[in-house]
Amino acid sequence: MAGLIFGKINRKDENPMKAIYSVKRGCTLCGTCLYECPVKAIRMTASGAVIDQDKCIGCGRCYKNCASEAIERLVSPEENTADSGKKMNQTD
């Protein structure tokens, strides 16, 4: 499933370095993320919040304000590569 999410990042009309956010277990249905999202990319279901990756702009407001820490930040493959390169250079 992560491959599908990351596949969308590489479209020419999107920022390849955009952070991806996902709701994991632990959502308490408080609705804070709904109010924080400036583009209304989050909806509530019976099992918790769901982030629409097509609408999400990667701002992180939902992630920063989630009291139950149910939202996790996933990074794109490009960010993983960039981070590992920096770490390698720092140890040389």
Sine and cosine of phi, psi and omega as CSV:
sin_phi,cos_phi,sin_psi,cos_psi,sin_omega,cos_omega
0.00,0.00,-0.61,0.80,0.02,-1.00
-0.87,0.49,-0.54,0.84,0.03,-1.00
-0.88,0.47,-0.59,0.81,0.04,-1.00
-0.92,0.40,-0.67,0.74,0.02,-1.00
-0.90,0.44,-0.75,0.66,-0.04,-1.00
-0.93,0.37,-0.45,0.90,0.05,-1.00
-0.89,0.46,-0.54,0.84,0.00,-1.00
-0.95,0.31,-0.44,0.90,-0.06,-1.00
-0.91,0.42,-0.53,0.85,-0.14,-0.99
-0.99,0.14,0.09,1.00,0.06,-1.00
-0.91,0.42,0.54,-0.84,-0.06,-1.00
-0.90,0.44,-0.46,0.89,-0.06,-1.00
-1.00,0.04,0.04,1.00,0.00,-1.00
-0.88,-0.48,0.37,-0.93,0.05,-1.00
-0.97,0.26,0.88,-0.47,-0.02,-1.00
-0.93,0.36,-0.23,0.97,0.01,-1.00
-0.99,-0.17,0.14,0.99,-0.01,-1.00
-0.90,0.43,0.74,-0.68,0.07,-1.00
-0.95,0.31,0.53,-0.85,0.04,-1.00
-0.91,-0.40,0.72,-0.69,0.01,-1.00
-0.90,-0.43,0.59,-0.81,-0.04,-1.00
-0.63,-0.77,0.59,-0.81,0.04,-1.00
-1.00,-0.02,0.83,-0.56,0.05,-1.00
-0.98,-0.22,-0.15,-0.99,0.04,-1.00
-0.89,0.46,0.52,-0.86,0.06,-1.00
0.92,-0.38,-0.02,1.00,0.04,-1.00
-0.90,0.44,0.78,-0.63,-0.02,-1.00
-0.99,-0.14,0.10,0.99,0.01,-1.00
0.89,0.46,0.49,0.87,-0.04,-1.00
-0.95,0.30,-0.45,0.89,0.05,-1.00
1.00,0.03,0.03,1.00,0.00,-1.00
-0.85,0.53,-0.66,0.75,-0.02,-1.00
-0.89,0.46,-0.57,0.82,0.04,-1.00
-0.86,0.50,-0.69,0.73,-0.02,-1.00
-0.96,0.28,-0.52,0.85,-0.04,-1.00
-0.98,0.21,-0.46,0.89,-0.08,-1.00
-0.95,0.32,0.90,-0.44,-0.05,-1.00
-0.96,0.28,-0.27,0.96,-0.04,-1.00
-0.91,-0.42,0.18,0.98,0.04,-1.00
0.82,0.57,0.74,0.67,-0.02,-1.00
-1.00,-0.03,0.07,1.00,-0.07,-1.00
-0.88,-0.47,0.68,-0.74,0.09,-1.00
-0.75,-0.66,0.40,-0.92,0.01,-1.00
-0.98,-0.18,0.64,-0.77,0.13,-0.99
-0.83,-0.56,0.06,-1.00,0.01,-1.00
-0.88,0.47,-0.46,0.89,-0.03,-1.00
-0.99,-0.12,-0.07,1.00,0.04,-1.00
0.66,-0.75,-0.10,-0.99,-0.02,-1.00
-0.96,0.29,0.52,-0.85,0.06,-1.00
-0.76,-0.65,0.76,-0.65,0.00,-1.00
-0.99,-0.16,0.83,-0.56,0.04,-1.00
-0.99,0.15,0.95,-0.30,-0.08,-1.00
-0.92,0.40,-0.39,0.92,0.04,-1.00
-0.95,0.31,-0.48,0.88,0.00,-1.00
-1.00,-0.09,-0.47,0.88,-0.09,-1.00
-0.88,0.48,0.72,-0.70,0.02,-1.00
-0.98,-0.21,-0.01,1.00,0.06,-1.00
0.97,0.23,0.43,0.90,-0.07,-1.00
-0.96,0.29,-0.46,0.89,0.05,-1.00
1.00,0.07,0.11,0.99,-0.02,-1.00
-0.90,0.44,-0.60,0.80,0.04,-1.00
-0.89,0.45,-0.70,0.71,-0.02,-1.00
-0.89,0.45,-0.71,0.70,-0.05,-1.00
-0.94,0.34,-0.43,0.90,-0.09,-1.00
-0.95,-0.30,0.07,1.00,0.00,-1.00
-0.97,0.23,0.94,-0.35,-0.05,-1.00
-0.92,0.38,-0.49,0.87,-0.02,-1.00
-1.00,-0.04,0.03,1.00,0.00,-1.00
0.81,0.59,0.62,0.79,-0.02,-1.00
-1.00,0.06,-0.16,0.99,-0.01,-1.00
-0.98,-0.22,0.78,-0.63,0.01,-1.00
-0.92,-0.40,0.48,-0.88,0.03,-1.00
-0.99,-0.12,0.85,-0.52,0.09,-1.00
-0.96,-0.27,0.58,-0.81,0.00,-1.00
-0.95,-0.32,0.40,-0.92,0.02,-1.00
-0.97,0.24,0.35,-0.94,0.05,-1.00
-0.84,0.54,-0.53,0.85,0.01,-1.00
-0.90,0.43,-0.64,0.77,0.02,-1.00
-0.93,0.38,-0.64,0.76,0.04,-1.00
-0.87,0.50,-0.68,0.73,0.00,-1.00
-0.91,0.42,-0.70,0.72,-0.01,-1.00
-0.90,0.44,-0.68,0.73,0.00,-1.00
-0.91,0.42,-0.68,0.73,-0.04,-1.00
-0.92,0.39,-0.55,0.84,0.05,-1.00
-0.91,0.41,-0.65,0.76,0.02,-1.00
-0.91,0.42,-0.69,0.73,-0.01,-1.00
-0.90,0.45,-0.64,0.77,0.00,-1.00
-0.90,0.43,-0.67,0.74,-0.02,-1.00
-0.92,0.38,-0.54,0.84,-0.03,-1.00
-0.95,0.32,-0.49,0.87,-0.04,-1.00
-1.00,0.05,-0.25,0.97,-0.02,-1.00
-0.96,0.28,0.00,0.00,0.00,0.00
